[in-house]
Every structure is written in C-alpha cells, then in structure tokens.
C-alpha cells in the first residue's frame, strides 16, 4: 500500500515536525519549572513508577523511552542522584539491573503527571475532539511501529 502522494507525505512530515517543535519545548519547560524534571527524566520515571512492582529493567526502559543504552544509564543515574529511583541487581540473573521507584520518586511522579496533564490540556483542549485525539494516537502509534518494523530501503 502506497501512503499518499509524495507531496502529501512531505506535508504530513512538515506538520509533524512543526507540532513537535512547538509542543515539546512548552511541555518540557512547564515540567521542568514545576518539578525539576526534564521530559526524558519524566518519561523514564513514569515507566518505572507505572511498571510492575514499581520496577523496570534497563533494557525495558531503553525500548519504551526510545533511548540508547547510554542515554538510559545517564537518565537513571540522574534520577538516582535525586533519590527518585534506586538500582537493584536481579537476584536470579545478576547481569540484569532493575530501576525501582522510591517513595520520593512516586511523589514526584504524581506531581509531574499532574503538571503534564495540565499542560497537555492547555495545548489540546478546544483544538481537538476526543475522536480526533483517539485517531491521532492510533496514527502516531502506527507510524512509530512501522518505523521500527520496516527495514530501511537502501539507495
């Protein structure tokens, strides 16, 4: 299946880039001012806090946050320095390291989530219907999945 014309694909790409360039800095700024967390730190903390038993492996975090191993190590290290997570070796497989949320991490996550929700509400409310938001979520999820599942064409 061919997705649209080259012009429509470029138009869609440009719209995606403009939306990201306008929304992400606004959300990042609001989150940082209110909680001291970067958007990357919030993303990783949320994955840990919402994970099974408030824990996640480093490889799970890398996959879910779409970050490199070095990036996850840096972000988890920063969260650990802030007392929001701790690193725990797996009892059965000592090669695995889990990041576990602390009580302080749970509190910061709740506050940061409230800030994120308020900022997203300010950006989205009155601009998109619930149906449009649901469609957008499906489209973006599909786009993200196709980017990792399709081999890159050479040439």
Residue pairs with C-beta under 8 A, 6 or more apart in sequence:
3 9
4 12
23 123
24 39
26 119
26 123
27 39
27 116
27 119
27 120
27 123
28 38
28 39
30 115
30 116
30 118
30 119
31 37
31 38
31 39
31 42
31 112
31 115
31 116
31 119
32 38
34 111
34 112
34 115
35 42
35 108
35 111
35 112
35 115
36 82
37 45
37 108
37 112
40 65
40 67
40 71
40 75
41 75
41 78
41 79
42 109
42 112
42 116
43 65
44 61
44 65
44 67
44 72
44 75
44 76
44 79
44 99
45 79
45 84
45 85
45 101
45 105
45 108
45 109
45 112
46 109
46 112
46 113
47 56
47 60
47 61
47 64
47 65
48 54
48 55
48 56
48 61
48 79
48 85
48 99
48 100
48 101
48 105
49 101
49 105
49 106
49 109
51 60
53 100
54 100
54 101
54 106
55 88
55 98
55 99
55 100
55 101
56 64
56 98
56 99
57 90
57 96
57 97
57 98
57 99
58 69
58 72
58 73
58 76
58 96
58 97
58 98
58 99
61 67
61 72
61 76
61 99
62 68
62 69
62 71
62 72
65 71
65 72
65 75
67 75
76 85
76 87
76 99
79 85
79 99
79 105
80 86
80 87
80 99
82 104
82 108
83 102
83 104
83 105
84 101
84 102
84 104
84 105
84 108
84 109
85 99
85 100
85 101
85 102
85 105
86 99
86 100
86 102
87 97
87 98
87 99
87 100
88 97
88 98
88 99
88 100
89 96
89 97
89 98
90 96
90 97
90 98
101 109
124 133
128 136
